């Protein structure tokens, strides 16, 4: 059972990073016509509505029993009475109502991850350039692994560390160019990576108790409120945005697939695998972006691209050659 769960999680990760990699191509159309926070706002509106419909469908399919999962009687041993850190992924269906004591986690995930980290990434790309920003974004496996080891007590094997390092070298081979970036852009990218890594570890912890769709929807809802304020300021300064068909289609794709689907699959993977294992797939994102750029935008890539691609794939495979038992080890409140 655990092996099948981890296999499914690896598939989820492949889909996640394909979708995130495609965001660079899809976002290119929207960013040409709309300011940064306005793009993020409409992207998150679409994502929130999509996840709301998905959650209603999920609840209806289960007979509506999940909706009241957070209201169990403590005396009957209901999962809602357990501490956040004491829940095991194998315990069965996760709760779909966020309990009051756990809501601060959701607020932090929404503000730090879906708002501040995502916003910092956009500004980092604007001031430092796409290549440098993508390269710095590929440092997520390192920072997520560090946070996972410090906060979740995950063990980092030498093989996993070597694999992550090899994959990052592959990203560098692909993206390293003469393109420079401002110090401000570099600082924005560092902030984005640090915040997202911290939030990923928090998601790993929260999804041991709550359904990943619930966590994703709730966090995106918090981020949406933040983007509403920021987009309102942009509209007051720049005027009413103009929407064209390519922009609308881009926003729909980014919201449904790049945000709702991708973040749910990412959170579901974090529920089933260690944060450091999930992070090993991060170098796939710039690889997918480059491949889609070649296919859809007719961009050209030389030998550096193919050498880097081989290094990325080899690094990921090396980092994943370890026991499934270690990958799906549940979070516990005590160190063993």
N, C-alpha and C positions, 0 to 999 in steps of 0.2 A: 504493500500500500504506500509506504513512504517513498519507495523507489519510483512508483508511477507518478506520485505528486511532484517529485523533483524533476522527472523527465518533462512533465507538463510545464513546469516553471521555466525550464530552459527554452522551451518553445515560445512561451510568453515573452521571454527576454529577447529572443530573436525578432519577434513581431514588434515589440516595444521600440527597439532601436532602429528598425526599419522605418517605423512611423515617425520617430523623432528625427531621424536623418532626412526624411522627406519634408520636414517642416521648413528647412532652409530654402527649398525650392518653392514650396507653396507660399511661404511668407514674403517672398520677393515681390509678388504681385501686390499684396496688401500694403506693404511698407512703402511702395512707390506713391500711393495715393492718400494714406492715412498716417497720422502721427503714432508714435510708439504705444502710448497707453490706451489710445482709442482702439488700436488693433487688439491689444491684450484684453480690453473690456469685452468687445464683441466675441472674441474667441472664447472667453470664459462664460459668456452668456449662453452660447451654443452648447458648450460642454456641460454646463450646469443643467440645462433643459434636457439634454440627452441622457445624463445620468439619472435625472428625476424620473423620466419615462422608463428607463431600464430598471430602476429600483422598484417602481410600481408594478412592472411586469413580473419581476422576480418575486415580490411579495404575493401577488395574485396567484402565481404558479404554485407557491408553497401554502396556499390556503389562508394567507393573511396572518399566520402564526408568528412570523418573524417581526412584524411591526410592533408587537408588545414584548419583544424579547428582553427589553431593558427593565421591565417592571416586575420581575420575578420576586417571589417571596423568599427572603433570606433563609427562612427556616427549612425550605425544601431543597436546599443545596443547589439552587439555580446558578448558572454560570455568572449571572450579573453580580452575585455577591462576592466573587473572587477578586483578588487583587489583579491589577493590569498585568503585572509581571509573572503571575502564576498560571496563566492560561497557556495550554498546549495546543498547537495547531491540529493535533489529532483528536481533540475533544469533540468534534462535530461541528454543527452549524454555528457560525459566529453571530454575535448580536448585531442588530440593525438600528438600534437606538443608542445614541451616545449618552452615557450617564453623566450627571452633573460633575462628578469628581474628575472625569476624564476630559471634559471640554477644554480645559487649558491646553492640552496636547493638540487638539484640533485647531485652536486659535493660532498656536505657534506654527503648526504646519502650514496653515493658510497664509499667515502674514510673512513668516520668514521664507517659506518655500515658494508658494504659488505667486506671491507678490514681490517681495524684496529680491529673492534670488533670480526669478524670471526677468524682473525689470532690470536688474544689474547686468544680466546677460545681454539684453538688448542694447543698453548703453555701452557695455564693453565692446560689443560688435561695432557700434557706431564710431567710437573713438579709437579703438585699437585695430579695427579691421577684422574681416571674417576669418582669415587664416590663423592669425595669432589667437583670436578668441576660441576657435575650434581646438587649437592645440592646448590652450590652457584648460578648456572644458574637459579634455581627455585626462586631466589630472584627478578627476573625480574618483577613479578607483583607489588612488593612494589615500586621499583624504577620507573617503568612506571607510576604507579598511582601518585607518587609524582610529576614527570615531567608533567603529564597531568593536575594536579591540579594547578601547578605553571604557566605553559605556556599556556594551553588551557582553564584554568579556569573551569575544570571539577569538579563536586561536588562528594565527596567521602562519601557515606552513611556508617553508623556504621555497617549495615548488610554486605555490600560489604567488608569492612575492616576485619570483623570477618571471613568471608568466605575465604578470601585470606590467612589469618593467619592460619586457620585450614588446608587448603590445603598444606601450606608450612610445617606445623608440620607433615603431612602425608608423604611428601617427606623425611623429616629428619628421620622418623621412618624406611622408606625403605632403605635409603642410609647410615645412620650413622653407621660407622664401625670403626675399630681400625686403618684403613689406614690413615696415616698422609700425609701431603703435605708441600712442601717447601714454605717459605715466598714468593719467587719469583713467584711460581705457584699461590698462593693466590692473589698476586697483579695483575697478568695477568687476573685472573678471575674477580676481582673487576672492572678492566678497561673495560673488555668485557661487563659486565652487565651494567655499567654506559653508555657506548657509545651506546649500542643497545637500551637501554631505551630512550635515547635522540633522536636517529634516528627514533624510532617507533612513537614518538610524532610528529616529523617533517613529517613523512609519512602521519600521520593522517591529518595534515594540508594541505599537497600538494595534496592528493587525493580528496580533496573537489573540486578541479578544473580540475585535469588531470585524464585520464583513468589509472587504477591501472597497467595494462599491460605496458603502456608507462613508468610509474614511475619505475616499477620493471626493465624493460629492460634497461632504461637509467642509473639507479643506478648500475646495474650489469656491464654495459659497462664501467663505471668509475672504479669500483672495478677491472675489468678484466685488465685494463691498469696497475694498481698498481701491480697485481699479475704477470703480464708479466715480469716486472722488477725484482721482488723478485724471481720468478722461474728461470729467466736467471742467477741470481747470484748463486742459488743452483746448476744449471746445470754446471756452470763453476767450481764449487768446487767439485761436486760429479760425474760429467760425465753424459753422455746420459742415461736417465732412461730406464729401461727394462719393457716392457708391456707384461703381460700374459692375457689370456682370462678372468679369474676372476677379474683382475684389470680393464680391459676395461669395463666389464659389471657393475662393481661397480661404475666407473666414469660416465657411461651413466645413471645409476639409480640416482646417486647423482645430476647430472646436470639437467635431465629432471624432475624428481619427487621431489627430496629433495630441489632443488634450484628454478628452473623455476616455477613449479606448486605451491610449498609450499609458496614461497615468494609472488607470485601473489595473492594467496588466503588470505594470511596474510594482504597484503596491501588493498585488497578489503574489508576485515573485518574491518580494521581500517577506511576505508571510511564510513562505515555504522554504526559502533558502537564506543562508547567512548574507548579511549586507555586503561583505567583502566578495562573496561569490557572485552576487548580482552585479556588483560594480565592475567585475572583470570584463563585462560585455560593452562597457562604455566606448572603447575605441572603435566599435562597429559604427557608431553614429557618424563620424566624419567620413568613414569609408563609404557608407551608404549615400551620404550627401554627394560625394565625388562621383560615384557611379550614376546616380540619378542626373547629376549635372551633365555628364557625358551623354546620357541617353536623351534627356528631354531638352537640355539647353545647348547641346552640341559643343560642350566644353572639351578641350583636349588635355590629356594627361600622358606624360612620358613614362620612361622606365622607373622613375622614382615612385610613381603611384603603385605599380605592380610589385615592386620590392617591398614597399611599406605594407601593402595588402597582405602579402605572404607573412610578414612579421606579425601583423595584427592577429591574423587567424591562428598562427602558431602559438602566439602568446596566450590567447584565450583558451586554446585546447590544453596547453601545458597547465594553466592555472586551474582547470577543471578536473584534472586527473588526480582525484583524491576521493576518499570514501564518501558515499552518499549519506552514510550515517552522520558524518561530520557536517555535511551541507544542510541537513534538515534538523539539526539539533535544536530543540526548543529552547526558548529563553526561560530561565528560572531565576528565582529571586536569590538563590544561594550559589556561590561558587563551588564547583565540584573539584 
